[in-house]
Amino acid sequence: MKLYDFNVKDAEGNTVSLSDYSGKVLLIVNTATACGLTPQYSGLQAAYEKYRDRGFEILDFPCNQFAHQAPGTNEEIGSFCTGRFGITFRQFDKIAVNGENESPLFTWLKAQKGGIGGSRIKWNFTKFLIDRNGNVAARYAPASTPEKIEKTIAFLVGK
């Protein structure tokens, strides 16, 4: 399988083909609203605003697997993120990133870039940077802020 073969659900429950993002640079992130790393939403939004006109998209997948730090419905999560951080990038349905119920998308992402400590997602805000051809260019640990990875984003979108 390739990235563009996957279908996912958005926050409203609509099926979205990742082929819709063909030719774009993507940052796929598992997020949480009640985590010490939640302020990264500000950096994600800043990167999105800076690079979206050059074909950059952020795909936000809330995940409640880590200490139940993404409580609430998709609507509540969306309201929190919009109200507190002003996010305008697309949010998707809450998912599992590890274990028997994990999203096939995240199974594939982890197989492409195992990361430090193996293929499991360690925590909220693990990031996968995808090039314009749908290849996983890099995987970033939760503590890697959007500001720390901006140089690579800029390279992939082209200056």
LODO-230577 format. One record per residue (C-alpha): residue number from 1; residue in one letter; x, y, z. Coordinates in pm, 1 decimal, padded with zeros to 6 digits, always signed. Layout:
BEGIN
<nr: NUM&rest: A&X: X&Y: Y&Z: Z>
...
END
This chain:
BEGIN
<nr: 1&rest: M&X: +00000.0&Y: +00000.0&Z: +00000.0>
<nr: 2&rest: K&X: +00092.1&Y: +00361.5&Z: -00050.2>
<nr: 3&rest: L&X: -00018.8&Y: +00664.7&Z: +00148.5>
<nr: 4&rest: Y&X: -00267.9&Y: +00767.0&Z: -00117.9>
<nr: 5&rest: D&X: -00445.3&Y: +00428.9&Z: -00095.9>
<nr: 6&rest: F&X: -00579.7&Y: +00503.8&Z: +00253.5>
<nr: 7&rest: N&X: -00921.0&Y: +00637.2&Z: +00341.0>
<nr: 8&rest: V&X: -00979.3&Y: +00800.6&Z: +00679.7>
<nr: 9&rest: K&X: -01272.7&Y: +00963.6&Z: +00855.5>
<nr: 10&rest: D&X: -01272.2&Y: +01335.6&Z: +00919.8>
<nr: 11&rest: A&X: -01406.3&Y: +01491.4&Z: +01238.6>
<nr: 12&rest: E&X: -01759.1&Y: +01497.7&Z: +01089.9>
<nr: 13&rest: G&X: -01745.3&Y: +01127.2&Z: +01002.8>
<nr: 14&rest: N&X: -01699.4&Y: +01175.9&Z: +00628.0>
<nr: 15&rest: T&X: -01469.6&Y: +00940.1&Z: +00440.1>
<nr: 16&rest: V&X: -01164.1&Y: +01120.6&Z: +00303.1>
<nr: 17&rest: S&X: -00927.2&Y: +00966.5&Z: +00051.0>
<nr: 18&rest: L&X: -00567.7&Y: +01059.4&Z: +00119.4>
<nr: 19&rest: S&X: -00529.2&Y: +01070.8&Z: -00259.1>
<nr: 20&rest: D&X: -00693.8&Y: +01413.5&Z: -00218.9>
<nr: 21&rest: Y&X: -00356.1&Y: +01523.4&Z: -00078.9>
<nr: 22&rest: S&X: -00145.7&Y: +01392.2&Z: -00366.1>
<nr: 23&rest: G&X: +00132.1&Y: +01636.9&Z: -00452.8>
<nr: 24&rest: K&X: +00120.5&Y: +01809.2&Z: -00114.1>
<nr: 25&rest: V&X: +00367.6&Y: +01807.4&Z: +00173.7>
<nr: 26&rest: L&X: +00188.9&Y: +01665.8&Z: +00478.3>
<nr: 27&rest: L&X: +00250.4&Y: +01664.7&Z: +00850.2>
<nr: 28&rest: I&X: +00046.3&Y: +01385.2&Z: +01007.3>
<nr: 29&rest: V&X: +00018.4&Y: +01422.1&Z: +01385.9>
<nr: 30&rest: N&X: -00155.7&Y: +01231.5&Z: +01665.9>
<nr: 31&rest: T&X: -00273.4&Y: +01498.3&Z: +01907.4>
<nr: 32&rest: A&X: -00434.4&Y: +01548.8&Z: +02246.3>
<nr: 33&rest: T&X: -00609.1&Y: +01842.7&Z: +02408.2>
<nr: 34&rest: A&X: -00517.5&Y: +01776.8&Z: +02771.7>
<nr: 35&rest: C&X: -00146.4&Y: +01703.8&Z: +02738.3>
<nr: 36&rest: G&X: +00161.5&Y: +01896.3&Z: +02843.6>
<nr: 37&rest: L&X: +00246.0&Y: +01911.7&Z: +02472.1>
<nr: 38&rest: T&X: -00092.7&Y: +02057.3&Z: +02369.7>
<nr: 39&rest: P&X: +00058.8&Y: +02407.9&Z: +02330.9>
<nr: 40&rest: Q&X: +00229.6&Y: +02267.9&Z: +02018.0>
<nr: 41&rest: Y&X: -00099.7&Y: +02346.8&Z: +01845.3>
<nr: 42&rest: S&X: +00020.5&Y: +02709.8&Z: +01830.1>
<nr: 43&rest: G&X: +00335.8&Y: +02609.6&Z: +01644.2>
<nr: 44&rest: L&X: +00143.8&Y: +02377.4&Z: +01415.3>
<nr: 45&rest: Q&X: -00096.4&Y: +02658.6&Z: +01323.6>
<nr: 46&rest: A&X: +00193.4&Y: +02900.2&Z: +01263.1>
<nr: 47&rest: A&X: +00362.9&Y: +02650.0&Z: +01029.2>
<nr: 48&rest: Y&X: +00034.5&Y: +02586.8&Z: +00850.1>
<nr: 49&rest: E&X: -00023.8&Y: +02958.7&Z: +00793.9>
<nr: 50&rest: K&X: +00332.3&Y: +03007.5&Z: +00670.7>
<nr: 51&rest: Y&X: +00344.1&Y: +02718.2&Z: +00423.0>
<nr: 52&rest: R&X: -00011.9&Y: +02628.5&Z: +00321.5>
<nr: 53&rest: D&X: +00003.1&Y: +02847.3&Z: +00010.4>
<nr: 54&rest: R&X: +00298.8&Y: +02635.7&Z: -00102.5>
<nr: 55&rest: G&X: +00114.8&Y: +02305.0&Z: -00074.3>
<nr: 56&rest: F&X: +00156.7&Y: +02218.9&Z: +00293.9>
<nr: 57&rest: E&X: -00120.8&Y: +02050.0&Z: +00491.1>
<nr: 58&rest: I&X: -00148.6&Y: +01928.0&Z: +00850.6>
<nr: 59&rest: L&X: -00361.9&Y: +01622.7&Z: +00920.4>
<nr: 60&rest: D&X: -00459.4&Y: +01621.4&Z: +01288.4>
<nr: 61&rest: F&X: -00565.6&Y: +01288.1&Z: +01436.7>
<nr: 62&rest: P&X: -00675.7&Y: +01316.5&Z: +01802.5>
<nr: 63&rest: C&X: -00578.8&Y: +01010.5&Z: +02006.0>
<nr: 64&rest: N&X: -00700.8&Y: +00922.8&Z: +02353.9>
<nr: 65&rest: Q&X: -00464.4&Y: +00627.4&Z: +02409.6>
<nr: 66&rest: F&X: -00208.5&Y: +00811.0&Z: +02621.5>
<nr: 67&rest: A&X: -00338.4&Y: +00880.5&Z: +02973.5>
<nr: 68&rest: H&X: -00680.6&Y: +00966.8&Z: +02823.0>
<nr: 69&rest: Q&X: -00553.1&Y: +01310.4&Z: +02722.0>
<nr: 70&rest: A&X: -00792.4&Y: +01357.5&Z: +02430.1>
<nr: 71&rest: P&X: -01128.1&Y: +01333.0&Z: +02606.5>
<nr: 72&rest: G&X: -01449.0&Y: +01449.8&Z: +02452.5>
<nr: 73&rest: T&X: -01618.7&Y: +01418.9&Z: +02118.5>
<nr: 74&rest: N&X: -01472.0&Y: +01527.2&Z: +01787.8>
<nr: 75&rest: E&X: -01688.6&Y: +01838.5&Z: +01809.3>
<nr: 76&rest: E&X: -01561.6&Y: +01923.6&Z: +02159.4>
<nr: 77&rest: I&X: -01201.0&Y: +01868.4&Z: +02053.2>
<nr: 78&rest: G&X: -01252.9&Y: +02087.6&Z: +01747.1>
<nr: 79&rest: S&X: -01412.8&Y: +02365.6&Z: +01950.6>
<nr: 80&rest: F&X: -01126.5&Y: +02355.8&Z: +02201.0>
<nr: 81&rest: C&X: -00860.1&Y: +02371.1&Z: +01929.4>
<nr: 82&rest: T&X: -01031.8&Y: +02645.7&Z: +01734.1>
<nr: 83&rest: G&X: -01115.9&Y: +02852.8&Z: +02041.0>
<nr: 84&rest: R&X: -00787.6&Y: +02819.5&Z: +02224.5>
<nr: 85&rest: F&X: -00534.7&Y: +02793.6&Z: +01939.7>
<nr: 86&rest: G&X: -00723.4&Y: +02924.9&Z: +01636.9>
<nr: 87&rest: I&X: -00641.8&Y: +02619.3&Z: +01428.8>
<nr: 88&rest: T&X: -00763.2&Y: +02614.8&Z: +01070.8>
<nr: 89&rest: F&X: -00604.5&Y: +02292.0&Z: +00948.2>
<nr: 90&rest: R&X: -00813.6&Y: +01980.4&Z: +00909.4>
<nr: 91&rest: Q&X: -00900.6&Y: +01757.6&Z: +01202.3>
<nr: 92&rest: F&X: -00992.9&Y: +01395.0&Z: +01166.9>
<nr: 93&rest: D&X: -01177.7&Y: +01134.5&Z: +01368.9>
<nr: 94&rest: K&X: -01025.9&Y: +01027.0&Z: +01698.9>
<nr: 95&rest: I&X: -00812.7&Y: +00716.4&Z: +01642.1>
<nr: 96&rest: A&X: -00589.0&Y: +00458.3&Z: +01806.6>
<nr: 97&rest: V&X: -00223.8&Y: +00465.4&Z: +01697.2>
<nr: 98&rest: N&X: -00107.3&Y: +00147.7&Z: +01875.6>
<nr: 99&rest: G&X: -00257.4&Y: -00190.2&Z: +01955.0>
<nr: 100&rest: E&X: -00517.1&Y: -00414.0&Z: +01802.9>
<nr: 101&rest: N&X: -00754.0&Y: -00127.1&Z: +01711.6>
<nr: 102&rest: E&X: -00488.0&Y: +00098.8&Z: +01564.1>
<nr: 103&rest: S&X: -00556.8&Y: +00291.7&Z: +01249.0>
<nr: 104&rest: P&X: -00424.7&Y: +00119.0&Z: +00935.0>
<nr: 105&rest: L&X: -00277.0&Y: +00455.5&Z: +00835.8>
<nr: 106&rest: F&X: -00063.7&Y: +00462.8&Z: +01151.2>
<nr: 107&rest: T&X: +00032.6&Y: +00096.4&Z: +01105.7>
<nr: 108&rest: W&X: +00166.2&Y: +00194.9&Z: +00763.2>
<nr: 109&rest: L&X: +00336.8&Y: +00513.3&Z: +00887.4>
<nr: 110&rest: K&X: +00515.5&Y: +00322.3&Z: +01163.9>
<nr: 111&rest: A&X: +00628.5&Y: +00056.7&Z: +00916.5>
<nr: 112&rest: Q&X: +00786.5&Y: +00330.6&Z: +00702.8>
<nr: 113&rest: K&X: +00972.4&Y: +00501.9&Z: +00989.4>
<nr: 114&rest: G&X: +01001.0&Y: +00295.0&Z: +01306.2>
<nr: 115&rest: G&X: +01156.2&Y: +00568.1&Z: +01515.2>
<nr: 116&rest: I&X: +01344.1&Y: +00561.9&Z: +01841.9>
<nr: 117&rest: G&X: +01237.4&Y: +00276.8&Z: +02066.6>
<nr: 118&rest: G&X: +01076.1&Y: +00072.3&Z: +01791.4>
<nr: 119&rest: S&X: +00766.5&Y: +00115.1&Z: +01587.7>
<nr: 120&rest: R&X: +00523.0&Y: +00198.7&Z: +01866.2>
<nr: 121&rest: I&X: +00404.2&Y: +00555.7&Z: +01901.5>
<nr: 122&rest: K&X: +00544.2&Y: +00675.0&Z: +02234.0>
<nr: 123&rest: W&X: +00308.7&Y: +00960.8&Z: +02311.1>
<nr: 124&rest: N&X: +00088.0&Y: +01237.8&Z: +02179.3>
<nr: 125&rest: F&X: +00227.4&Y: +01469.4&Z: +01912.7>
<nr: 126&rest: T&X: +00437.9&Y: +01214.9&Z: +01725.7>
<nr: 127&rest: K&X: +00479.1&Y: +01364.1&Z: +01380.2>
<nr: 128&rest: F&X: +00527.7&Y: +01211.8&Z: +01035.2>
<nr: 129&rest: L&X: +00645.0&Y: +01443.9&Z: +00757.6>
<nr: 130&rest: I&X: +00541.3&Y: +01330.0&Z: +00410.5>
<nr: 131&rest: D&X: +00696.3&Y: +01453.7&Z: +00085.2>
<nr: 132&rest: R&X: +00500.8&Y: +01549.4&Z: -00226.9>
<nr: 133&rest: N&X: +00525.4&Y: +01191.7&Z: -00358.5>
<nr: 134&rest: G&X: +00362.4&Y: +01036.8&Z: -00051.6>
<nr: 135&rest: N&X: +00686.7&Y: +00908.7&Z: +00101.6>
<nr: 136&rest: V&X: +00753.7&Y: +00938.5&Z: +00474.3>
<nr: 137&rest: A&X: +01048.0&Y: +01178.2&Z: +00479.2>
<nr: 138&rest: A&X: +01087.9&Y: +01190.9&Z: +00858.1>
<nr: 139&rest: R&X: +00937.7&Y: +01087.3&Z: +01189.0>
<nr: 140&rest: Y&X: +00963.8&Y: +01318.9&Z: +01487.9>
<nr: 141&rest: A&X: +00933.5&Y: +01243.4&Z: +01856.8>
<nr: 142&rest: P&X: +00659.5&Y: +01415.7&Z: +02057.8>
<nr: 143&rest: A&X: +00902.1&Y: +01668.5&Z: +02208.8>
<nr: 144&rest: S&X: +01013.5&Y: +01786.2&Z: +01862.4>
<nr: 145&rest: T&X: +00821.9&Y: +02108.7&Z: +01827.6>
<nr: 146&rest: P&X: +00693.8&Y: +02240.5&Z: +01495.2>
<nr: 147&rest: E&X: +00954.2&Y: +02515.8&Z: +01523.4>
<nr: 148&rest: K&X: +01234.0&Y: +02255.6&Z: +01543.6>
<nr: 149&rest: I&X: +01119.4&Y: +02081.5&Z: +01226.8>
<nr: 150&rest: E&X: +01034.6&Y: +02392.2&Z: +01026.0>
<nr: 151&rest: K&X: +01361.7&Y: +02385.2&Z: +00830.8>
<nr: 152&rest: T&X: +01271.0&Y: +02045.0&Z: +00687.4>
<nr: 153&rest: I&X: +00916.3&Y: +02157.2&Z: +00609.7>
<nr: 154&rest: A&X: +01055.5&Y: +02461.5&Z: +00425.6>
<nr: 155&rest: F&X: +01292.1&Y: +02239.1&Z: +00226.5>
<nr: 156&rest: L&X: +01013.3&Y: +02001.5&Z: +00122.2>
<nr: 157&rest: V&X: +00771.2&Y: +02275.9&Z: +00016.5>
<nr: 158&rest: G&X: +01049.3&Y: +02463.3&Z: -00163.8>
<nr: 159&rest: K&X: +01154.9&Y: +02814.2&Z: -00082.6>
END
